[in-house]
């Protein structure tokens, strides 16, 4: 009985450990950006490292970061926040 329960548990755990990130289309990324209160084009993914999801924005709010982090986590990606400067310092 214990062995059967262990095998059943392994059947649920192992597939999630092997999950890989997928490359998302620009339309998908823009939809996620809008759903998280961001602008079109602020969420990006690079084909050379599809496990990384980039947020390119100047000072994103905590809610925006959390929303995008949750989506990235569900997609087996790591969120990378690139804080964009608004212009040259005076």
MOPAC internal coordinates of N, CA, C and O (Angstrom, degrees):
PM7 1SCF
backbone

  N    0.0000 0     0.00 0     0.00 0    0    0    0
  C    1.4513 1     0.00 0     0.00 0    1    0    0
  C    1.5318 1   110.46 1     0.00 0    2    1    0
  O    1.2310 1   120.38 1   134.13 1    3    2    1
  N    1.3270 1   116.89 1   -45.87 1    3    2    1
  C    1.4589 1   120.18 1  -178.95 1    5    3    2
  C    1.5216 1   111.17 1   -65.63 1    6    5    3
  O    1.2310 1   120.98 1   142.40 1    7    6    5
  N    1.3308 1   115.73 1   -37.60 1    7    6    5
  C    1.4686 1   119.81 1   179.40 1    9    7    6
  C    1.5272 1   110.62 1   -66.05 1   10    9    7
  O    1.2310 1   120.49 1   138.89 1   11   10    9
  N    1.3115 1   116.68 1   -41.11 1   11   10    9
  C    1.4682 1   120.93 1   178.98 1   13   11   10
  C    1.5241 1   110.68 1   -64.76 1   14   13   11
  O    1.2310 1   120.42 1   141.05 1   15   14   13
  N    1.2989 1   116.80 1   -38.95 1   15   14   13
  C    1.4663 1   121.41 1   177.44 1   17   15   14
  C    1.5292 1   110.78 1   -65.97 1   18   17   15
  O    1.2310 1   120.08 1   140.66 1   19   18   17
  N    1.3265 1   117.45 1   -39.34 1   19   18   17
  C    1.4661 1   121.39 1   178.06 1   21   19   18
  C    1.5228 1   110.80 1   -65.64 1   22   21   19
  O    1.2310 1   119.87 1   139.25 1   23   22   21
  N    1.3279 1   117.86 1   -40.75 1   23   22   21
  C    1.4593 1   121.09 1   177.45 1   25   23   22
  C    1.5174 1   111.71 1   -65.38 1   26   25   23
  O    1.2310 1   120.52 1   140.94 1   27   26   25
  N    1.3044 1   116.61 1   -39.06 1   27   26   25
  C    1.4591 1   120.92 1   177.89 1   29   27   26
  C    1.5257 1   110.74 1   -65.20 1   30   29   27
  O    1.2310 1   120.08 1   138.24 1   31   30   29
  N    1.3054 1   117.46 1   -41.76 1   31   30   29
  C    1.4618 1   121.40 1   177.55 1   33   31   30
  C    1.5239 1   110.86 1   -63.99 1   34   33   31
  O    1.2310 1   120.20 1   138.91 1   35   34   33
  N    1.3158 1   117.23 1   -41.09 1   35   34   33
  C    1.4629 1   121.20 1   179.38 1   37   35   34
  C    1.5202 1   111.00 1   -64.43 1   38   37   35
  O    1.2310 1   119.78 1   146.26 1   39   38   37
  N    1.3055 1   118.02 1   -33.74 1   39   38   37
  C    1.4642 1   121.67 1   179.45 1   41   39   38
  C    1.5244 1   111.17 1   -63.54 1   42   41   39
  O    1.2310 1   120.08 1   149.78 1   43   42   41
  N    1.3225 1   117.45 1   -30.22 1   43   42   41
  C    1.4558 1   120.89 1   178.86 1   45   43   42
  C    1.5238 1   112.37 1   -86.23 1   46   45   43
  O    1.2310 1   119.91 1   147.44 1   47   46   45
  N    1.3082 1   117.78 1   -32.56 1   47   46   45
  C    1.4601 1   121.97 1  -176.37 1   49   47   46
  C    1.5223 1   112.24 1   -80.59 1   50   49   47
  O    1.2310 1   119.21 1   135.27 1   51   50   49
  N    1.3005 1   119.11 1   -44.73 1   51   50   49
  C    1.4581 1   122.65 1  -173.86 1   53   51   50
  C    1.5227 1   114.00 1   -60.39 1   54   53   51
  O    1.2310 1   117.90 1   135.22 1   55   54   53
  N    1.3230 1   121.61 1   -44.78 1   55   54   53
  C    1.4645 1   118.69 1   179.84 1   57   55   54
  C    1.5239 1   113.11 1   -61.40 1   58   57   55
  O    1.2310 1   119.75 1   144.50 1   59   58   57
  N    1.3121 1   118.09 1   -35.50 1   59   58   57
  C    1.4570 1   119.46 1  -179.80 1   61   59   58
  C    1.5255 1   111.43 1   -71.06 1   62   61   59
  O    1.2310 1   119.96 1   151.57 1   63   62   61
  N    1.3184 1   117.67 1   -28.43 1   63   62   61
  C    1.4591 1   120.75 1   178.78 1   65   63   62
  C    1.5254 1   111.22 1   -71.44 1   66   65   63
  O    1.2310 1   120.23 1   154.75 1   67   66   65
  N    1.3150 1   117.16 1   -25.25 1   67   66   65
  C    1.4606 1   121.79 1  -177.46 1   69   67   66
  C    1.5290 1   112.52 1   -97.54 1   70   69   67
  O    1.2310 1   119.89 1  -177.80 1   71   70   69
  N    1.2973 1   117.81 1     2.20 1   71   70   69
  C    1.4615 1   121.01 1  -177.24 1   73   71   70
  C    1.5249 1   110.13 1   -64.67 1   74   73   71
  O    1.2310 1   121.43 1   -39.11 1   75   74   73
  N    1.3180 1   114.87 1   140.89 1   75   74   73
  C    1.4558 1   119.85 1   179.45 1   77   75   74
  C    1.5166 1   109.62 1  -120.76 1   78   77   75
  O    1.2310 1   121.30 1   -24.80 1   79   78   77
  N    1.3050 1   115.12 1   155.20 1   79   78   77
  C    1.4585 1   121.09 1   178.24 1   81   79   78
  C    1.5210 1   109.26 1   -74.11 1   82   81   79
  O    1.2310 1   121.08 1   -29.52 1   83   82   81
  N    1.3051 1   115.54 1   150.48 1   83   82   81
  C    1.4544 1   120.28 1   176.63 1   85   83   82
  C    1.5157 1   109.46 1  -112.52 1   86   85   83
  O    1.2310 1   120.96 1   -21.45 1   87   86   85
  N    1.2962 1   115.77 1   158.55 1   87   86   85
  C    1.4568 1   121.24 1   176.47 1   89   87   86
  C    1.5224 1   107.46 1   -82.14 1   90   89   87
  O    1.2310 1   120.34 1   -53.83 1   91   90   89
  N    1.3336 1   116.96 1   126.17 1   91   90   89
  C    1.4580 1   122.28 1  -178.87 1   93   91   90
  C    1.5219 1   110.15 1   -98.57 1   94   93   91
  O    1.2310 1   121.01 1   -30.58 1   95   94   93
  N    1.3158 1   115.67 1   149.42 1   95   94   93
  C    1.4597 1   120.35 1   178.84 1   97   95   94
  C    1.5254 1   109.65 1   -74.54 1   98   97   95
  O    1.2310 1   120.99 1   -17.24 1   99   98   97
  N    1.3070 1   115.72 1   162.76 1   99   98   97
  C    1.4627 1   120.93 1   177.84 1  101   99   98
  C    1.5250 1   110.32 1   -60.66 1  102  101   99
  O    1.2310 1   120.19 1   143.34 1  103  102  101
  N    1.3246 1   117.24 1   -36.66 1  103  102  101
  C    1.4688 1   121.23 1   178.96 1  105  103  102
  C    1.5293 1   111.11 1   -64.41 1  106  105  103
  O    1.2310 1   120.46 1   138.71 1  107  106  105
  N    1.3349 1   116.73 1   -41.29 1  107  106  105
  C    1.4616 1   120.73 1   178.28 1  109  107  106
  C    1.5294 1   110.75 1   -64.11 1  110  109  107
  O    1.2310 1   120.56 1   135.33 1  111  110  109
  N    1.3201 1   116.53 1   -44.67 1  111  110  109
  C    1.4669 1   120.48 1  -179.41 1  113  111  110
  C    1.5228 1   111.12 1   -65.52 1  114  113  111
  O    1.2310 1   120.20 1   141.22 1  115  114  113
  N    1.3243 1   117.22 1   -38.78 1  115  114  113
  C    1.4652 1   120.48 1   178.27 1  117  115  114
  C    1.5265 1   111.61 1   -67.60 1  118  117  115
  O    1.2310 1   120.27 1   143.66 1  119  118  117
  N    1.3400 1   117.09 1   -36.34 1  119  118  117
  C    1.4634 1   120.68 1   176.94 1  121  119  118
  C    1.5238 1   110.56 1   -64.44 1  122  121  119
  O    1.2310 1   120.31 1   137.78 1  123  122  121
  N    1.3249 1   117.02 1   -42.22 1  123  122  121
  C    1.4719 1   121.10 1   177.67 1  125  123  122
  C    1.5234 1   109.64 1   -64.12 1  126  125  123
  O    1.2310 1   120.51 1   137.64 1  127  126  125
  N    1.3228 1   116.63 1   -42.36 1  127  126  125
  C    1.4677 1   120.21 1   179.18 1  129  127  126
  C    1.5227 1   110.20 1   -58.57 1  130  129  127
  O    1.2310 1   120.29 1   131.32 1  131  130  129
  N    1.3167 1   117.05 1   -48.68 1  131  130  129
  C    1.4703 1   120.20 1  -179.61 1  133  131  130
  C    1.5184 1   111.25 1   -62.64 1  134  133  131
  O    1.2310 1   120.15 1   138.74 1  135  134  133
  N    1.3463 1   117.31 1   -41.26 1  135  134  133
  C    1.4698 1   121.01 1   179.05 1  137  135  134
  C    1.5187 1   112.14 1   -62.93 1  138  137  135
  O    1.2310 1   120.36 1   152.05 1  139  138  137
  N    1.3226 1   116.91 1   -27.95 1  139  138  137
  C    1.4690 1   121.51 1  -179.65 1  141  139  138
  C    1.5297 1   112.30 1   -95.67 1  142  141  139
  O    1.2310 1   119.90 1  -171.52 1  143  142  141
  N    1.3275 1   117.80 1     8.48 1  143  142  141
  C    1.4654 1   120.82 1   177.71 1  145  143  142
  C    1.5166 1   113.46 1    79.93 1  146  145  143
  O    1.2310 1   120.23 1  -157.37 1  147  146  145
  N    1.3275 1   117.16 1    22.63 1  147  146  145
  C    1.4615 1   121.67 1   179.71 1  149  147  146
  C    1.5196 1   109.33 1  -107.05 1  150  149  147
  O    1.2310 1   120.83 1    -9.49 1  151  150  149
  N    1.3020 1   116.01 1   170.51 1  151  150  149
  C    1.4537 1   121.27 1   179.00 1  153  151  150
  C    1.5244 1   110.66 1   -90.32 1  154  153  151
  O    1.2310 1   121.40 1   -23.66 1  155  154  153
  N    1.3266 1   114.92 1   156.34 1  155  154  153
  C    1.4582 1   121.21 1   176.09 1  157  155  154
  C    1.5291 1   108.77 1   -59.14 1  158  157  155
  O    1.2310 1   120.28 1   -45.37 1  159  158  157
  N    1.3207 1   117.07 1   134.63 1  159  158  157
  C    1.4581 1   122.11 1   178.47 1  161  159  158
  C    1.5141 1   115.06 1    92.07 1  162  161  159
  O    1.2310 1   119.73 1   175.10 1  163  162  161
  N    1.3362 1   118.12 1    -4.90 1  163  162  161
  C    1.4662 1   119.98 1  -179.62 1  165  163  162
  C    1.5249 1   113.04 1   -86.68 1  166  165  163
  O    1.2310 1   120.17 1   165.74 1  167  166  165
  N    1.3124 1   117.27 1   -14.26 1  167  166  165
  C    1.4699 1   121.95 1   178.88 1  169  167  166
  C    1.5217 1   107.29 1  -111.54 1  170  169  167
  O    1.2310 1   120.71 1   -53.94 1  171  170  169
  N    1.3363 1   116.26 1   126.06 1  171  170  169
  C    1.4544 1   121.21 1  -175.08 1  173  171  170
  C    1.5200 1   111.13 1  -137.16 1  174  173  171
  O    1.2310 1   122.28 1   -20.20 1  175  174  173
  N    1.3278 1   113.25 1   159.80 1  175  174  173
  C    1.4587 1   121.18 1   175.97 1  177  175  174
  C    1.5232 1   106.65 1  -140.30 1  178  177  175
  O    1.2310 1   120.54 1   -36.85 1  179  178  177
  N    1.3181 1   116.57 1   143.15 1  179  178  177
  C    1.4664 1   121.33 1  -179.66 1  181  179  178
  C    1.5223 1   108.80 1  -109.27 1  182  181  179
  O    1.2310 1   120.66 1   -48.85 1  183  182  181
  N    1.3298 1   116.34 1   131.15 1  183  182  181
  C    1.4644 1   120.79 1  -177.71 1  185  183  182
  C    1.5244 1   112.30 1   -61.48 1  186  185  183
  O    1.2310 1   119.68 1   152.73 1  187  186  185
  N    1.3275 1   118.21 1   -27.27 1  187  186  185
  C    1.4610 1   120.19 1  -178.75 1  189  187  186
  C    1.5290 1   112.14 1   -72.44 1  190  189  187
  O    1.2310 1   119.95 1   157.94 1  191  190  189
  N    1.3273 1   117.70 1   -22.06 1  191  190  189
  C    1.4664 1   121.63 1   177.84 1  193  191  190
  C    1.5234 1   108.25 1  -146.05 1  194  193  191
  O    1.2310 1   120.94 1  -102.58 1  195  194  193
  N    1.3292 1   115.81 1    77.42 1  195  194  193
  C    1.4592 1   120.36 1  -173.61 1  197  195  194
  C    1.5177 1   113.98 1   -71.91 1  198  197  195
  O    1.2310 1   119.84 1   174.11 1  199  198  197
  N    1.3280 1   117.91 1    -5.89 1  199  198  197
  C    1.4769 1   120.17 1   175.42 1  201  199  198
  C    1.5171 1   112.44 1   -78.45 1  202  201  199
  O    1.2310 1   120.26 1   171.95 1  203  202  201
  N    1.3282 1   117.11 1    -8.05 1  203  202  201
  C    1.4563 1   120.86 1  -179.71 1  205  203  202
  C    1.5212 1   110.11 1  -105.86 1  206  205  203
  O    1.2310 1   120.86 1   -46.23 1  207  206  205
  N    1.3267 1   115.96 1   133.77 1  207  206  205
  C    1.4538 1   122.91 1   175.20 1  209  207  206
  C    1.5253 1   106.55 1  -115.34 1  210  209  207
  O    1.2310 1   120.52 1   -56.49 1  211  210  209
  N    1.3193 1   116.61 1   123.51 1  211  210  209
  C    1.4592 1   121.74 1  -175.01 1  213  211  210
  C    1.5176 1   111.38 1  -101.66 1  214  213  211
  O    1.2310 1   120.83 1   -46.61 1  215  214  213
  N    1.3116 1   116.01 1   133.39 1  215  214  213
  C    1.4590 1   122.91 1   170.87 1  217  215  214
  C    1.5235 1   106.48 1  -111.79 1  218  217  215
  O    1.2310 1   120.94 1   -65.26 1  219  218  217
  N    1.3271 1   115.81 1   114.74 1  219  218  217
  C    1.4634 1   121.98 1  -178.52 1  221  219  218
  C    1.5257 1   107.68 1  -108.04 1  222  221  219
  O    1.2310 1   120.36 1   -81.05 1  223  222  221
  N    1.3301 1   116.92 1    98.95 1  223  222  221
  C    1.4642 1   120.72 1  -176.39 1  225  223  222
  C    1.5220 1   109.27 1  -157.97 1  226  225  223
  O    1.2310 1   121.47 1   -30.35 1  227  226  225
  N    1.2974 1   114.79 1   149.65 1  227  226  225
  C    1.4477 1   120.99 1   174.90 1  229  227  226
  C    1.5315 1   108.76 1   -84.14 1  230  229  227
  O    1.2310 1   120.55 1   -65.79 1  231  230  229
  N    1.2937 1   116.55 1   114.21 1  231  230  229
  C    1.4562 1   124.85 1   177.07 1  233  231  230
  C    1.5269 1   114.01 1    51.02 1  234  233  231
  O    1.2310 1   119.73 1  -112.73 1  235  234  233
  N    1.3307 1   118.12 1    67.27 1  235  234  233
  C    1.4675 1   119.79 1   176.26 1  237  235  234
  C    1.5254 1   110.20 1   -66.46 1  238  237  235
  O    1.2310 1   120.56 1   -31.86 1  239  238  237
  N    1.3257 1   116.53 1   148.14 1  239  238  237
  C    1.4634 1   120.34 1  -179.87 1  241  239  238
  C    1.5281 1   109.91 1   -72.36 1  242  241  239
  O    1.2310 1   121.34 1   -16.13 1  243  242  241
  N    1.3048 1   115.05 1   163.87 1  243  242  241
  C    1.4669 1   120.63 1   178.65 1  245  243  242
  C    1.5268 1   110.26 1   -61.93 1  246  245  243
  O    1.2310 1   119.96 1   140.88 1  247  246  245
  N    1.3288 1   117.68 1   -39.12 1  247  246  245
  C    1.4636 1   121.15 1   179.12 1  249  247  246
  C    1.5256 1   111.08 1   -65.27 1  250  249  247
  O    1.2310 1   120.14 1   139.26 1  251  250  249
  N    1.3135 1   117.34 1   -40.74 1  251  250  249
  C    1.4664 1   121.16 1   178.95 1  253  251  250
  C    1.5285 1   110.32 1   -64.33 1  254  253  251
  O    1.2310 1   120.68 1   135.28 1  255  254  253
  N    1.3271 1   116.30 1   -44.72 1  255  254  253
  C    1.4667 1   119.93 1   178.76 1  257  255  254
  C    1.5245 1   110.87 1   -62.97 1  258  257  255
  O    1.2310 1   120.15 1   135.96 1  259  258  257
  N    1.3225 1   117.31 1   -44.04 1  259  258  257
  C    1.4696 1   121.34 1  -178.27 1  261  259  258
  C    1.5292 1   110.98 1   -64.76 1  262  261  259
  O    1.2310 1   120.40 1   137.69 1  263  262  261
  N    1.3222 1   116.85 1   -42.31 1  263  262  261
  C    1.4606 1   121.25 1   179.21 1  265  263  262
  C    1.5300 1   110.57 1   -60.44 1  266  265  263
  O    1.2310 1   120.73 1   132.37 1  267  266  265
  N    1.3102 1   116.22 1   -47.63 1  267  266  265
  C    1.4595 1   120.44 1  -178.71 1  269  267  266
  C    1.5256 1   111.26 1   -69.94 1  270  269  267
  O    1.2310 1   120.25 1   143.59 1  271  270  269
  N    1.3241 1   117.13 1   -36.41 1  271  270  269
  C    1.4676 1   120.68 1   176.95 1  273  271  270
  C    1.5223 1   110.43 1   -60.64 1  274  273  271
  O    1.2310 1   119.87 1   135.10 1  275  274  273
  N    1.3349 1   117.85 1   -44.90 1  275  274  273
  C    1.4677 1   121.06 1  -179.96 1  277  275  274
  C    1.5280 1   110.54 1   -60.63 1  278  277  275
  O    1.2310 1   120.29 1   136.56 1  279  278  277
  N    1.3451 1   117.05 1   -43.44 1  279  278  277
  C    1.4588 1   120.26 1  -179.85 1  281  279  278
  C    1.5248 1   110.73 1   -65.37 1  282  281  279
  O    1.2310 1   120.25 1   137.18 1  283  282  281
  N    1.3219 1   117.13 1   -42.82 1  283  282  281
  C    1.4613 1   121.62 1   179.12 1  285  283  282
  C    1.5268 1   110.30 1   -62.86 1  286  285  283
  O    1.2310 1   120.50 1   136.63 1  287  286  285
  N    1.3049 1   116.65 1   -43.37 1  287  286  285
  C    1.4615 1   121.00 1  -178.81 1  289  287  286
  C    1.5286 1   111.03 1   -62.22 1  290  289  287
  O    1.2310 1   120.29 1   137.55 1  291  290  289
  N    1.3288 1   117.05 1   -42.45 1  291  290  289
  C    1.4707 1   120.40 1   177.98 1  293  291  290
  C    1.5309 1   110.98 1   -63.12 1  294  293  291
  O    1.2310 1   120.30 1   149.68 1  295  294  293
  N    1.3278 1   117.02 1   -30.32 1  295  294  293
  C    1.4603 1   121.49 1   179.77 1  297  295  294
  C    1.5164 1   113.93 1   -92.45 1  298  297  295
  O    1.2310 1   120.18 1  -167.43 1  299  298  297
  N    1.3332 1   117.26 1    12.57 1  299  298  297
  C    1.4710 1   123.05 1   178.64 1  301  299  298
  C    1.5345 1   111.83 1    61.30 1  302  301  299
  O    1.2310 1   120.96 1  -139.75 1  303  302  301
  N    1.3397 1   115.77 1    40.25 1  303  302  301
  C    1.4596 1   121.43 1   178.97 1  305  303  302
  C    1.5256 1   109.68 1  -121.21 1  306  305  303
  O    1.2310 1   121.24 1   -17.61 1  307  306  305
  N    1.3222 1   115.24 1   162.39 1  307  306  305
  C    1.4518 1   122.68 1   175.21 1  309  307  306
  C    1.5225 1   107.61 1  -107.32 1  310  309  307
  O    1.2310 1   120.71 1   -47.32 1  311  310  309
  N    1.3165 1   116.25 1   132.68 1  311  310  309
  C    1.4582 1   120.92 1   179.61 1  313  311  310
  C    1.5257 1   109.76 1   -84.12 1  314  313  311
  O    1.2310 1   121.09 1   -50.89 1  315  314  313
  N    1.3192 1   115.52 1   129.11 1  315  314  313
  C    1.4648 1   122.30 1   176.27 1  317  315  314
  C    1.5246 1   106.49 1  -116.87 1  318  317  315
  O    1.2310 1   120.29 1   -60.17 1  319  318  317
  N    1.3254 1   117.05 1   119.83 1  319  318  317
  C    1.4537 1   121.19 1  -179.19 1  321  319  318
  C    1.5167 1   108.67 1  -101.25 1  322  321  319
  O    1.2310 1   121.17 1   -60.70 1  323  322  321
  N    1.3336 1   115.37 1   119.30 1  323  322  321
  C    1.4672 1   121.99 1   178.39 1  325  323  322
  C    1.5184 1   106.13 1  -106.93 1  326  325  323
  O    1.2310 1   120.54 1   -69.98 1  327  326  325
  N    1.3265 1   116.58 1   110.02 1  327  326  325
  C    1.4606 1   121.85 1  -177.70 1  329  327  326
  C    1.5254 1   108.46 1   -80.77 1  330  329  327
  O    1.2310 1   120.45 1   -70.68 1  331  330  329
  N    1.3063 1   116.74 1   109.32 1  331  330  329
  C    1.4655 1   123.16 1  -176.86 1  333  331  330
  C    1.5317 1   109.32 1   -85.56 1  334  333  331
  O    1.2310 1   120.73 1   -49.89 1  335  334  333
  N    1.3095 1   116.22 1   130.11 1  335  334  333
  C    1.4628 1   121.44 1   176.42 1  337  335  334
  C    1.5202 1   109.00 1   -77.17 1  338  337  335
  O    1.2310 1   119.94 1   -34.67 1  339  338  337
  N    1.3098 1   117.72 1   145.33 1  339  338  337
  C    1.4591 1   122.34 1  -178.14 1  341  339  338
  C    1.5219 1   113.03 1   -77.05 1  342  341  339
  O    1.2310 1   119.55 1   162.38 1  343  342  341
  N    1.2802 1   118.46 1   -17.62 1  343  342  341
  C    1.4536 1   120.69 1  -179.00 1  345  343  342
  C    1.5135 1   110.83 1   167.83 1  346  345  343
  O    1.2310 1   120.06 1     2.31 1  347  346  345
  N    1.3122 1   117.50 1  -177.69 1  347  346  345
  C    1.4643 1   119.68 1  -179.24 1  349  347  346
  C    1.5219 1   111.41 1   -68.27 1  350  349  347
  O    1.2310 1   121.60 1   -34.89 1  351  350  349
  N    1.3170 1   114.55 1   145.11 1  351  350  349
  C    1.4720 1   119.50 1   177.01 1  353  351  350
  C    1.5073 1   109.33 1   -71.62 1  354  353  351
  O    1.2310 1   120.69 1   -34.72 1  355  354  353
  N    1.3466 1   116.28 1   145.28 1  355  354  353
  C    1.4636 1   119.23 1   179.62 1  357  355  354
  C    1.5041 1   112.29 1   -94.72 1  358  357  355
  O    1.2310 1   120.10 1   180.00 1  359  358  357

